[in-house]
Amino acid sequence: MIAERIRLAGRTVIVSGAGGGGIGTTCARALLEAGATVLGVDRDAERLAAIEAELADPTGLGGPPGTLLTVCADVSTADGVATVVERAAAAPGELYGLVNVVGGSLLPHWAPALDFDREQWDQALDLNLHHVMWLSQAVARHLVAHESPGSIVTINSTGGVVAAPYHVGYGTAKAAVLGLTRTLALEWGRYGIRVNGVAAGSITTPRATATAQDPALAGRGVPLRRRGTPADVAAAVLFLICDLSAYTTGAVIPVEGGALHRLGLFDEDHVPVHVSNPQILARIHGD
Ligand SMILES: NC(=O)c1ccc[n+]([C@@H]2O[C@H](COP(=O)([O-])OP(=O)(O)OC[C@H]3O[C@@H](n4cnc5c(N)ncnc54)[C@H](O)[C@@H]3O)[C@@H](O)[C@H]2O)c1
């Protein structure tokens, strides 16, 4: 049965940044629903405690089939990375997967490149890039040493696929993560370790909504006419982690309502902005 490939029973998957109440928390929930042992990681202990309560029994009708473990650790440090992998290796089941969710853009990261300073740059790259390499490497070293296959998924952004004006640190970090994803996929394919990503568009997480996104502008510029939800992202992550995607590596799945396909040459109704010929416009509009 092809549909059975979604099952993750007996497999442990680490989710970094699981405590935010947004993408990481929802990814953890999806993996639990597929039967995984999930090690939720966050450096914020209060957030972790909140998701433990939320994920234990989200419907009030009994919890999901998987097992949730948590660890408070900072994945931007070598000690934090070692703690996470040790804890995952000691969990019931085999360490199998990693979802790198930690990342995002803080208010100071929105600025013209001409004004950007070194502190903003370093912060954006630390938050979005460096830990992805070191945590992925630590998980892959464990998998290779145990001759186990595995699957690593990193949450990327449309800002890593195309330009990210006034957001240069974030966009550059996410573009580097895209390169990292492809490179690791090629190097680690021989060990049965798949490495993929998700390029998320505008997603209704608490953090993003608080810093940047006015609900009144929901869906603006998006062919599907709405913002994405954390569940939209988690569904793609679940596909990439489990064996449904057994022959996929180095891929980055867009979860952006089609926004990446819309060139600036087209307006929100997909009419080319440079076309003024009334006959063509009449044909497009069906006049
Ligand atoms: N929300 C969006 O619209 C959107 C769009 C595209 C991509 N993304 C990406 O999705 C990811 C998650 O976004 P979100 O809005 O759910 O984020 P979030 O800020 O709600 O969650 C991130 C979590 O990571 C934790 N964290 C931060 N640094 C850490 C560290 N060093 N060690 C351990 N934990 C740490 C935070 O405490 C937080 O709980 C990010 O990589 C972001 O770039 C989000």
Ligand as a Chemical Component Dictionary entry (heavy atoms), coordinates in Angstrom:
data_LIG
# 
_chem_comp.id                   LIG 
_chem_comp.type                 NON-POLYMER 
_chem_comp.pdbx_formal_charge   0 
_chem_comp.three_letter_code    LIG 
# 
loop_
_chem_comp_atom.comp_id 
_chem_comp_atom.atom_id 
_chem_comp_atom.alt_atom_id 
_chem_comp_atom.type_symbol 
_chem_comp_atom.charge 
_chem_comp_atom.model_Cartn_x 
_chem_comp_atom.model_Cartn_y 
_chem_comp_atom.model_Cartn_z 
_chem_comp_atom.pdbx_ordinal 
LIG N1  N1  N 0  5.865  32.701 9.167  1  
LIG C1  C1  C 0  6.087  32.905 7.884  2  
LIG O1  O1  O 0  5.342  33.636 7.181  3  
LIG C2  C2  C 0  7.255  32.223 7.239  4  
LIG C3  C3  C 0  7.410  32.319 5.861  5  
LIG C4  C4  C 0  8.488  31.685 5.235  6  
LIG C5  C5  C 0  9.378  30.974 6.004  7  
LIG N2  N2  N 1  9.227  30.896 7.352  8  
LIG C6  C6  C 0  10.225 30.143 8.124  9  
LIG O2  O2  O 0  9.577  29.210 8.968  10 
LIG C7  C7  C 0  10.361 29.024 10.129 11 
LIG C8  C8  C 0  9.477  29.156 11.382 12 
LIG O3  O3  O 0  8.789  30.361 11.346 13 
LIG P1  P1  P 0  7.762  30.713 12.515 14 
LIG O4  O4  O 0  7.095  31.975 12.138 15 
LIG O5  O5  O -1 6.912  29.524 12.852 16 
LIG O6  O6  O 0  8.836  30.995 13.688 17 
LIG P2  P2  P 0  8.671  31.200 15.248 18 
LIG O7  O7  O 0  9.542  32.359 15.637 19 
LIG O8  O8  O 0  7.236  31.228 15.660 20 
LIG O9  O9  O 0  9.296  29.856 15.825 21 
LIG C9  C9  C 0  10.650 29.635 15.864 22 
LIG C10 C10 C 0  10.999 29.001 17.212 23 
LIG O10 O10 O 0  12.405 28.768 17.201 24 
LIG C11 C11 C 0  12.915 29.032 18.505 25 
LIG N3  N3  N 0  14.328 29.338 18.381 26 
LIG C12 C12 C 0  14.889 30.450 17.831 27 
LIG N4  N4  N 0  16.230 30.345 17.877 28 
LIG C13 C13 C 0  16.517 29.146 18.459 29 
LIG C14 C14 C 0  17.720 28.476 18.770 30 
LIG N5  N5  N 0  18.898 29.026 18.489 31 
LIG N6  N6  N 0  17.659 27.253 19.357 32 
LIG C15 C15 C 0  16.463 26.691 19.641 33 
LIG N7  N7  N 0  15.272 27.283 19.383 34 
LIG C16 C16 C 0  15.301 28.503 18.793 35 
LIG C17 C17 C 0  12.089 30.198 19.011 36 
LIG O11 O11 O 0  12.094 30.256 20.441 37 
LIG C18 C18 C 0  10.707 29.891 18.429 38 
LIG O12 O12 O 0  9.894  29.190 19.359 39 
LIG C19 C19 C 0  11.522 30.000 10.038 40 
LIG O13 O13 O 0  12.655 29.339 9.539  41 
LIG C20 C20 C 0  11.020 31.031 9.051  42 
LIG O14 O14 O 0  12.061 31.685 8.369  43 
LIG C21 C21 C 0  8.180  31.497 7.991  44 
# 
loop_
_chem_comp_bond.comp_id 
_chem_comp_bond.atom_id_1 
_chem_comp_bond.atom_id_2 
_chem_comp_bond.value_order 
_chem_comp_bond.pdbx_ordinal 
LIG N1  C1  SING 1  
LIG C1  O1  DOUB 2  
LIG C1  C2  SING 3  
LIG C2  C3  SING 4  
LIG C2  C21 DOUB 5  
LIG C3  C4  DOUB 6  
LIG C4  C5  SING 7  
LIG C5  N2  DOUB 8  
LIG N2  C6  SING 9  
LIG N2  C21 SING 10 
LIG C6  O2  SING 11 
LIG C6  C20 SING 12 
LIG O2  C7  SING 13 
LIG C7  C8  SING 14 
LIG C7  C19 SING 15 
LIG C8  O3  SING 16 
LIG O3  P1  SING 17 
LIG P1  O4  DOUB 18 
LIG P1  O5  SING 19 
LIG P1  O6  SING 20 
LIG O6  P2  SING 21 
LIG P2  O7  DOUB 22 
LIG P2  O8  SING 23 
LIG P2  O9  SING 24 
LIG O9  C9  SING 25 
LIG C9  C10 SING 26 
LIG C10 O10 SING 27 
LIG C10 C18 SING 28 
LIG O10 C11 SING 29 
LIG C11 N3  SING 30 
LIG C11 C17 SING 31 
LIG N3  C12 SING 32 
LIG N3  C16 SING 33 
LIG C12 N4  DOUB 34 
LIG N4  C13 SING 35 
LIG C13 C14 SING 36 
LIG C13 C16 DOUB 37 
LIG C14 N5  SING 38 
LIG C14 N6  DOUB 39 
LIG N6  C15 SING 40 
LIG C15 N7  DOUB 41 
LIG N7  C16 SING 42 
LIG C17 O11 SING 43 
LIG C17 C18 SING 44 
LIG C18 O12 SING 45 
LIG C19 O13 SING 46 
LIG C19 C20 SING 47 
LIG C20 O14 SING 48 
# 
